[in-house]
């Protein structure tokens, strides 16, 4: 099996930067993805890291370090609409390639 | 193009009954996966199908079953419902043909309440 750890809650003000960390324990790691889910909505894909390094998509960036079994999602210039839950997800040989999600981080943006 | 469609969106059942949930993936997507989402538990993997074959199954009892049809539409069934089966059931489709993680497109989910 495998486990993913991410903080349960983060609160920040508009315009701030938030970093959501995700650590995982697995072998045969394939890649790390991030999803955003607004209350009552469907999860939507944000980013994917298959190799070490930083991937940037607008205000959001994602980083992966395979050697440290660690990644993060960076939310910049926070806006009220960024208030949502954010999930990291991995697929790995150790879990027979089943997609495993973290428990999610609830981000609350205050004015 | 149309997104992933799940039906029904909401349903209420009583213990012991069974339920069938339907998922129509995005046109051209042959991979469909199902997840159970409950508060505090996040998304728990149920099944993954590709071209009518179950590629993987999560750690759920045999009461949970699924299938995929030749048109890539998928159904999941839960028999002998228990109170703990109350959850949001999410379906996701992907264009991937291998075990790469890539991008999943989720439906709005079917919210099941078991009384």
HADDOCK unambig.tbl for C-alpha pairs under 7 A between the chains (distance, minus, plus):
assign (segid A and resid 30 and name CA) (segid B and resid 100 and name CA) 6.89 0.50 0.50
assign (segid A and resid 31 and name CA) (segid B and resid 101 and name CA) 6.27 0.50 0.50
assign (segid A and resid 41 and name CA) (segid B and resid 108 and name CA) 6.10 0.50 0.50
assign (segid A and resid 42 and name CA) (segid B and resid 106 and name CA) 5.89 0.50 0.50
assign (segid A and resid 42 and name CA) (segid B and resid 107 and name CA) 6.03 0.50 0.50
assign (segid A and resid 42 and name CA) (segid B and resid 108 and name CA) 4.81 0.50 0.50
assign (segid A and resid 43 and name CA) (segid B and resid 106 and name CA) 6.08 0.50 0.50
assign (segid A and resid 44 and name CA) (segid B and resid 105 and name CA) 6.72 0.50 0.50
assign (segid A and resid 44 and name CA) (segid B and resid 106 and name CA) 6.78 0.50 0.50
assign (segid A and resid 45 and name CA) (segid B and resid 103 and name CA) 6.11 0.50 0.50
assign (segid A and resid 45 and name CA) (segid B and resid 104 and name CA) 6.58 0.50 0.50
assign (segid A and resid 48 and name CA) (segid B and resid 102 and name CA) 6.57 0.50 0.50
assign (segid A and resid 91 and name CA) (segid B and resid 101 and name CA) 6.21 0.50 0.50
assign (segid A and resid 97 and name CA) (segid B and resid 99 and name CA) 6.64 0.50 0.50
assign (segid A and resid 98 and name CA) (segid B and resid 56 and name CA) 6.53 0.50 0.50
assign (segid A and resid 99 and name CA) (segid B and resid 45 and name CA) 6.68 0.50 0.50
assign (segid A and resid 100 and name CA) (segid B and resid 45 and name CA) 6.77 0.50 0.50
assign (segid A and resid 101 and name CA) (segid B and resid 42 and name CA) 6.99 0.50 0.50
assign (segid A and resid 101 and name CA) (segid B and resid 43 and name CA) 5.94 0.50 0.50
assign (segid A and resid 102 and name CA) (segid B and resid 42 and name CA) 6.64 0.50 0.50
assign (segid A and resid 103 and name CA) (segid B and resid 40 and name CA) 6.76 0.50 0.50
assign (segid A and resid 103 and name CA) (segid B and resid 41 and name CA) 5.94 0.50 0.50
assign (segid A and resid 103 and name CA) (segid B and resid 42 and name CA) 4.37 0.50 0.50
assign (segid A and resid 104 and name CA) (segid B and resid 42 and name CA) 6.28 0.50 0.50
